[in-house]
Amino acid sequence: MSDHTTAIDIPDHFLCPITQEIMANPIRTESGHSFERKALYEWVFFGSNPTCPLSRKPLHPSNFVRDLKLEREIQQWKLLNKMPLSNQEDDDDTEAEEEEVVIVPATKKTAQQQQESILEHLVEGAKLDKLMSIRDRVLYNRERRIASYNRTRGGVRC
């Protein structure tokens, strides 16, 4: 008995340059490069140098834009290749639930369920975008206030 496995060619632009995995929540930097949201935020906030991994230009999260076109393209590609849809923002202490997409002969009901599922994923992503944007503005304003205070007080004293 031989095992028949088929390799699926993944388009290069679906892969996050940081994680080398298919993106679920792609965001685009001002230099035009797309990355997985969680990976890029970790790169900026926990890395030693908040610059674009590809262009080396300075990054600021307030300039990140959700790449909806790429997100939809990836979701359509996953559906065509019978891959599970996942629009995850994993927390360290929770495991992402993967939704398996089963391709069956199309009926209005199953097509509608698929559309509702995709819409639900997009709505959750939009809510997360709004929260991340608010967080980014708060952090940016905090950084500006600290820098202003340091300029007027002659620096930070330890």
Secondary structure as a PSIPRED ss2 file (coil, helix, strand):
# PSIPRED VFORMAT (PSIPRED V4.0)

   1 M C   1.000  0.000  0.000
   2 S C   1.000  0.000  0.000
   3 D C   1.000  0.000  0.000
   4 H C   1.000  0.000  0.000
   5 T C   1.000  0.000  0.000
   6 T C   1.000  0.000  0.000
   7 A C   1.000  0.000  0.000
   8 I C   1.000  0.000  0.000
   9 D C   1.000  0.000  0.000
  10 I C   1.000  0.000  0.000
  11 P C   1.000  0.000  0.000
  12 D H   0.000  1.000  0.000
  13 H H   0.000  1.000  0.000
  14 F H   0.000  1.000  0.000
  15 L E   0.000  0.000  1.000
  16 C C   1.000  0.000  0.000
  17 P C   1.000  0.000  0.000
  18 I C   1.000  0.000  0.000
  19 T C   1.000  0.000  0.000
  20 Q C   1.000  0.000  0.000
  21 E C   1.000  0.000  0.000
  22 I E   0.000  0.000  1.000
  23 M C   1.000  0.000  0.000
  24 A C   1.000  0.000  0.000
  25 N C   1.000  0.000  0.000
  26 P E   0.000  0.000  1.000
  27 I E   0.000  0.000  1.000
  28 R E   0.000  0.000  1.000
  29 T C   1.000  0.000  0.000
  30 E C   1.000  0.000  0.000
  31 S C   1.000  0.000  0.000
  32 G C   1.000  0.000  0.000
  33 H C   1.000  0.000  0.000
  34 S E   0.000  0.000  1.000
  35 F E   0.000  0.000  1.000
  36 E E   0.000  0.000  1.000
  37 R H   0.000  1.000  0.000
  38 K H   0.000  1.000  0.000
  39 A H   0.000  1.000  0.000
  40 L H   0.000  1.000  0.000
  41 Y H   0.000  1.000  0.000
  42 E H   0.000  1.000  0.000
  43 W H   0.000  1.000  0.000
  44 V H   0.000  1.000  0.000
  45 F H   0.000  1.000  0.000
  46 F H   0.000  1.000  0.000
  47 G C   1.000  0.000  0.000
  48 S C   1.000  0.000  0.000
  49 N C   1.000  0.000  0.000
  50 P C   1.000  0.000  0.000
  51 T E   0.000  0.000  1.000
  52 C C   1.000  0.000  0.000
  53 P C   1.000  0.000  0.000
  54 L C   1.000  0.000  0.000
  55 S C   1.000  0.000  0.000
  56 R C   1.000  0.000  0.000
  57 K C   1.000  0.000  0.000
  58 P E   0.000  0.000  1.000
  59 L C   1.000  0.000  0.000
  60 H C   1.000  0.000  0.000
  61 P H   0.000  1.000  0.000
  62 S H   0.000  1.000  0.000
  63 N H   0.000  1.000  0.000
  64 F C   1.000  0.000  0.000
  65 V E   0.000  0.000  1.000
  66 R E   0.000  0.000  1.000
  67 D C   1.000  0.000  0.000
  68 L H   0.000  1.000  0.000
  69 K H   0.000  1.000  0.000
  70 L H   0.000  1.000  0.000
  71 E H   0.000  1.000  0.000
  72 R H   0.000  1.000  0.000
  73 E H   0.000  1.000  0.000
  74 I H   0.000  1.000  0.000
  75 Q H   0.000  1.000  0.000
  76 Q H   0.000  1.000  0.000
  77 W H   0.000  1.000  0.000
  78 K H   0.000  1.000  0.000
  79 L H   0.000  1.000  0.000
  80 L H   0.000  1.000  0.000
  81 N C   1.000  0.000  0.000
  82 K C   1.000  0.000  0.000
  83 M C   1.000  0.000  0.000
  84 P C   1.000  0.000  0.000
  85 L E   0.000  0.000  1.000
  86 S C   1.000  0.000  0.000
  87 N C   1.000  0.000  0.000
  88 Q C   1.000  0.000  0.000
  89 E C   1.000  0.000  0.000
  90 D C   1.000  0.000  0.000
  91 D C   1.000  0.000  0.000
  92 D C   1.000  0.000  0.000
  93 D C   1.000  0.000  0.000
  94 T C   1.000  0.000  0.000
  95 E C   1.000  0.000  0.000
  96 A C   1.000  0.000  0.000
  97 E C   1.000  0.000  0.000
  98 E C   1.000  0.000  0.000
  99 E E   0.000  0.000  1.000
 100 E C   1.000  0.000  0.000
 101 V C   1.000  0.000  0.000
 102 V C   1.000  0.000  0.000
 103 I C   1.000  0.000  0.000
 104 V C   1.000  0.000  0.000
 105 P C   1.000  0.000  0.000
 106 A C   1.000  0.000  0.000
 107 T C   1.000  0.000  0.000
 108 K H   0.000  1.000  0.000
 109 K H   0.000  1.000  0.000
 110 T H   0.000  1.000  0.000
 111 A H   0.000  1.000  0.000
 112 Q H   0.000  1.000  0.000
 113 Q H   0.000  1.000  0.000
 114 Q H   0.000  1.000  0.000
 115 Q H   0.000  1.000  0.000
 116 E H   0.000  1.000  0.000
 117 S H   0.000  1.000  0.000
 118 I H   0.000  1.000  0.000
 119 L H   0.000  1.000  0.000
 120 E H   0.000  1.000  0.000
 121 H H   0.000  1.000  0.000
 122 L H   0.000  1.000  0.000
 123 V H   0.000  1.000  0.000
 124 E H   0.000  1.000  0.000
 125 G H   0.000  1.000  0.000
 126 A H   0.000  1.000  0.000
 127 K H   0.000  1.000  0.000
 128 L H   0.000  1.000  0.000
 129 D H   0.000  1.000  0.000
 130 K H   0.000  1.000  0.000
 131 L H   0.000  1.000  0.000
 132 M H   0.000  1.000  0.000
 133 S H   0.000  1.000  0.000
 134 I H   0.000  1.000  0.000
 135 R H   0.000  1.000  0.000
 136 D H   0.000  1.000  0.000
 137 R H   0.000  1.000  0.000
 138 V H   0.000  1.000  0.000
 139 L H   0.000  1.000  0.000
 140 Y H   0.000  1.000  0.000
 141 N H   0.000  1.000  0.000
 142 R H   0.000  1.000  0.000
 143 E H   0.000  1.000  0.000
 144 R H   0.000  1.000  0.000
 145 R H   0.000  1.000  0.000
 146 I H   0.000  1.000  0.000
 147 A H   0.000  1.000  0.000
 148 S H   0.000  1.000  0.000
 149 Y H   0.000  1.000  0.000
 150 N H   0.000  1.000  0.000
 151 R H   0.000  1.000  0.000
 152 T H   0.000  1.000  0.000
 153 R H   0.000  1.000  0.000
 154 G C   1.000  0.000  0.000
 155 G C   1.000  0.000  0.000
 156 V C   1.000  0.000  0.000
 157 R C   1.000  0.000  0.000
 158 C C   1.000  0.000  0.000
